[in-house]
Amino acid sequence: MNRPVAVVTGAGSGIGRAIARELARRGHHVVVSDIDLAAAESAASEMESASAVRLDVTVPAESSALATQVVEEYGRLDVWVSNAGISKMQRFVEVSEEDLRRTLRVNTEGVFFCGQAAARAMIALDRGGVIINTASMAAKQGRVPFLADYVASKFAVMGLTQAMAFELAPHRIRVNAVCPGFVATPMQTRELAWEAALRGVTPDEVERLWVNDTPLGRLETPEDVATAVAFLASSDAAFITGESLSVNGGAFMD
């Protein structure tokens, strides 16, 4: 395989699909992974060089097997984007043990185990590499309504990104994260409805609140995140590691 090879998790829709599409546009062969294989196959069909695979990021053996498969098939693994994530809006006092554990399993443990799989493969190849984690604006502030478990999971991703970057630097593996804001995706459509119900207002009113909280004056697109990920994956970011890049139109500045 002459093209650089990138794996993107949760790439069947939303931010992940846009990331996969952008990396493919920039010349990568993209392994489009998602728990929904049909969605992954649909996304892969949009790209010049791509393959699709089902991946449940909560099962460590699956991410390890995928990393091994990629190396065996293509002889390289250049970029791994751990993007798969979930959310469910509810009041802090109403978050169940089951909901908390599921959020942490997908959003935190999934990133952890995928990162391990990618790092092991990259270390064995001894070619360096790039790992990028999708965190969130909610990884940098607790002032996020009705998402306490999500906030906890994404704060953990930001800390994990730094720890991975520190340990993997001797292997020439850079590790960074992106922190999106209010992104127009199917997940956001669900969150609009949830927050509207919890606030007792309409989804349109919630959307106006989100836009008003964003100095650049619009909702973020998946492509806004994808181009930031592509930058971090490129040689232009060759001396950047351990960073969690805010990509949110100014909705949170740090």
C-alpha positions, 0 to 999 in steps of 0.5 A: 500500500503506497497510500498512508493508512488511517483507521477512523472509529465511529465513522458511519455518520456525523463527525467520524464520516466527515473525518474519514472523507477528509482523510481520503480526500487528502490521499489516505486509504481509510478503514471506516469502522463503526458498530453499524456495518451498513453505515460504514459500508455506505461511508466507504463507498463515498471514498476513492480508497476505503474499506469498511469493518464493523467495530465495537470499541467497548470490546478490546479484542475487536480493536486489537484484531482490527489493528492486526488486520490492518497491518497484515493487509496493508503493511502499515498503520499511519493514523488512528482516529478514536472518534466513536462516542455516545451521549444521553442528556438527563439531570445529574441526579437521574443518571443511572449506574447503567447509563454512567457505565455505558457512557464511560465504556464507549467514550473513555474505555473505547478510546483507551483500548483503541489507543492501546491497539493502535500504539502496539501496532505502530510500535511494532512497525517502528515507523512512528504514527499519529493517534487522534482522539475526539474529546469535546468542548465538554472536556474543558468545562463542567458548565454543560447542562444535563451531560454530567456523565458525558463531561466526566468521560470527555475530561478523562479523554483529554487527560488520557491524550496527554498521558499517551502523548508522553509515553508514546513520544519516544516511539515517534507517535504523536497523540492529540485530541480535538474538542468540538463544540455544537456540531450539527450531527444526528447526535446533536439533533437528539440532544436538541430534543432532549435539552428542549424537553428538560428546559421546557422549550422548543428545539429551535429555542435551544438551537438559538441558545447554542448559536448565541453561545458561539462567537462565530455565529453559527453551528459547527459542521462535521467538516469543521472538525474533519479539517482540524483532524486532518491538520493534526494528522499531517506533517504540518503538525509534526511538533504538536503532541499532547494537545486538545485542540478547541474547534468550537467557533469560540464557544469555549476559549482556553 
